[in-house]
Amino acid sequence: MTKGSEIDLFADRLDAYGPDLARWPADLAEDAAALLARSAEARARQSDARRFARLLASAAEAPAPNGFAFRVVGEIAARREDRWFRLFGSPGRFGLASAGLCAAAVVIGVSLGLAASPTSPSYDPGDAIDVAFNDVDL
Amino acid sequence: MAGVSLRAELQRDGRAVSEPELPRPGRAEADEDDDLVARAAGGDQRAFARLVARHGARAQALAHRFTGSANEAEDIVQEAFWRVWRAAHRWTPGVARFSTWLHRIVVNLCVDRARRERLRRMLPFADHFDPPSEAPSPERSLGDRHAVDAVRRDILELPARQRAAILLSADGERSNAEIAAVLETTEKAVESMLVRARRTLRARHREREEA
């Protein structure tokens, strides 16, 4: 590999992984360290990349506005209350929910009643007759 | 089928399916986050507030620099934490870092908003794009401040995915693998995004310096 292409490759990798060799894949970092030890141009490129990385880091900073965390937590609490309010605060929705619950209760009640009713094939009236008419203690 | 849809849902909500192994200090923080998410899933609002305190500022900075607006960023972060609150019961400890999940939701919301904004600006009756309002930081010299502000404007002009990648990498605390987990893509794709973003930004910075 020529010296120029070696430096170009190093510059590409600086763009891909940043100037901190600790963030590079281990094998590439090893090659880069060897290149940096023998090439002033590589060191200059890394130094430029460091300066630019610092500028980028400053550009990416943004202090959180005052009271930010409180507002976020407050907003979430308000949204949670709003969900309950939307259910119980609206007569229409509350009525619909209540009607649904009543319908479910009726269905369950009827099913249980049918399962235990005298018309059920598994129902044996003999015990009831014994208790009622023959005074048998079951 | 249910497994597939749950996976798709988790990905849509920003859950990482797999992530690189963390170093020990990072693991301790991640374990604490896992515990807080589990408690929040059980309705513990104090645990949830702790999560906001630990991760809110970083998420806010990411959204702020992505959108160019502190107010929009706050809306985005509120929405992201609302989604976290609602989906906390689906969190599986130890699979991914909480910050990866949160940042993925934030990035997705930012990208959606940017798409809507682009559409809005294409409409004939759209009003002018609101320029980002920035309070200058007092500790920097005037020259530095101009350079930083100019880079911020350049970042806002990058394509959305490149913008997200460069902002996620800017503090130097995330590896490319972690950025790939946030953006739901491969490390190679992240490398390519970062190379293009850094070259564009550096070229513009040089043009200004030479001018």
Interface residues (C-beta under 8 A of the other chain):
Chain A: D12 D15 A16 Y17 G18 D20 R23 F52 A53 L55 L56 A57 S58 A59 A60 E61 A62 P63 A64 P65 F68 A69 R71 V72 V73 E75 I76 A77 R79 R80
Chain B: Q45 F48 A49 V52 A53 G56 A57 Q60 A61 L62 H64 R65 A70 A73 E74 V77 Q78 F81 W82 W85 S137 R140 D144 A147 V148 V151 R152 I155 I166 L167 S169 A170 D171 G172 S175 N176 E191 S192 L194 V195 R198 R199 L201 R202 H205
